[in-house]
Amino acid sequence: MAAFRGRMTLLAGVSFLGALLEAFFLVIVTGLGMALVSGVPTVGPFMGHSIAMGSALVLGAFVLVVRVILNLWAVRISARLTAHVTTEQRLIASHAYLGASWDVQEAEPAGRLQELLTTFVNRVTGAVTVLTQAITALLSLIAFLAASVAVDSLSTLAVVGVLSLVGTVLVPLRRGIRRRSGELAISNLAFSNAVAELGALGLEMQTFGVQTRFADRIDALTRQATERQRQVQTLSGAMSPIYISVAYAALLVGIAILGLAGFSNLTAVGAIMLLMLRSLNYGQQLASAWGALAAHAPFLDRLESTVEAYRASTASGGVSVPDAVTPLEARGVDFAYRMDQPTLTGVNFQIEAGEIIGVVGPSGAGKSTLAQLVLGLRDPKRGAVLACGVDLRKVDRAWWSSRVAFVAQDAKLFTGTLAENLRFFRDGIDNETLRRAAHQANILTEIGALPLGFDTHLGERGGALSGGQRQRLSIARALAGDPEIIVLDEPTSALDGISERLIRDTLAALKGQVTVIIIAHRMSTLDICDRIMVIERGRMTAFDSPDALRRDSGFYQNAMATAGIMPDQRA
Ligand SMILES: Nc1ncnc2c1ncn2[C@@H]1O[C@H](COP(=O)(O)OP(=O)(O)OP(=O)(O)O)[C@@H](O)[C@H]1O
């Protein structure tokens, strides 16, 4: 901010000086013209002083050179200012988003961050450019009016009076621009969210053959946004012509006053006219910059309020470093997304090091929410999750992240090499560790069969891989960080039997080394579990060995039966 203010002040100073020199130059030029017409060897008088024509010419040339230097300097400051603002705003917005809690990040619609970092930041940069133009125009106007007052005060003051009236005429117009532009900002966000969503639904769109409906939706949103844009542009565009007509009227008033006052110094009249006409130009620039600022302002407001919201919800965490992740304990944990609707109530459990824990329950029971609480991504509304006796809210985030890993149902890969995808930006994971993790995840042979092995480049989002390969890569990614605990949210639900068996073997081999919590719908995946937790309607209704659950848990018995595995077959 200090750098911004410093550059803005410097720009204002340079612009003002440049405008004063320009005004001075115009006065000299008028004087020279008048001297030539009247055949006198001196220029003036201005404010009671006259100078020789030769001196006036040299002075004019000197002023011109200095003014060019000042103008170029102003252009450079302005360019640096906008570059600085773009970089700073992108950093501020992205850092605020990345520092926000999972609650807030998850709630943001698709495409929101992209829209904020592109369109909205561009608008902020645009506002700064316009602001620098407005400052330059305002200070130039002041410099010109000061020069005019020095030449003749009465007519100048009359013109200034009428120009001030113009300002009040333009106020409602500016308000209209601001309001419409606010609506445009909202339309833009809706448009980018919809486009991001539609982009992610390509497969479904093709399958259901509903491309024309998608096109209709984009058309409707485009029309809505462009209609707002048209309104904003019309209003902003009207600023300048309205200003210029009223300002010309002001000039007429100035001339009338000069006539009425019986003003006879022709050189001074010429200079004032020239100064006034040039002032009108700066005034016009000021009016259009004023309109453009009103159009940018809602984007600035929205960006600022979004960044504030991100900052107000930073992920919890403290400075405590427990001895280990386990025993991992939930004590009286309650959680709700909405005040009136509890998602989890009174959950208590303790998980020991090296255990493999299955989590089962009907859809919507709260299993994924529990996983997110265990990972420290969400905080309980009541009670606590504790790692080796320390409340997760007090645990050092960097320490915690280096010890836990997560595998989602839908493995997310990014454009880059296989090694980069496995390393996932965690420096310090060497190639040998990557090989070991790939071996553990049963994917090493397939990677070895690729011509470039770990250096194979994955296309956008790893599109060339099968669901099972992606999922095993995702498990290898989790294992590469050497975690103490790994949480898997339905890792096999979308996979075929062979892929599922490969993953089951991987997890079984981790028994005793890594604590595994696996949410599963497939009962076969639960074969390898030491204990299974049953979650129903937000409550933990059982947490016991598979044998005990087969005996006592109604849900588990039903689920086994549904999966075609009868209790007597297992006994
Ligand atoms: N981000 C969210 N905002 C609001 N409500 C949510 C959110 N995520 C989940 N819910 C709601 O919380 C409840 C529990 O959801 P959760 O995803 O934890 O269940 P689940 O047992 O994992 O379900 P499934 O097996 O279908 O994945 C559901 O009623 C769900 O609609």
The ligand as an ORCA input file, in Angstrom:
! r2SCAN-3c Opt
* xyz 0 1
  N     -21.185    -29.060      2.289
  C     -22.379    -29.371      2.793
  N     -23.257    -28.399      3.087
  C     -24.476    -28.693      3.597
  N     -24.897    -29.948      3.852
  C     -24.062    -30.959      3.582
  C     -22.766    -30.726      3.034
  N     -22.158    -31.923      2.871
  C     -23.034    -32.858      3.288
  N     -24.171    -32.272      3.712
  C     -25.335    -32.972      4.277
  O     -24.911    -33.627      5.466
  C     -25.467    -34.915      5.552
  C     -24.345    -35.965      5.661
  O     -23.631    -35.950      4.457
  P     -22.352    -36.887      4.241
  O     -21.811    -36.598      2.898
  O     -21.447    -36.760      5.401
  O     -23.045    -38.326      4.257
  P     -22.469    -39.725      3.798
  O     -22.854    -40.694      4.844
  O     -21.025    -39.628      3.490
  O     -23.301    -39.969      2.468
  P     -22.881    -40.792      1.166
  O     -22.665    -42.215      1.581
  O     -24.066    -40.652      0.277
  O     -21.647    -40.168      0.611
  C     -26.346    -35.093      4.310
  O     -27.672    -34.800      4.684
  C     -25.828    -34.059      3.346
  O     -26.867    -33.577      2.531
*
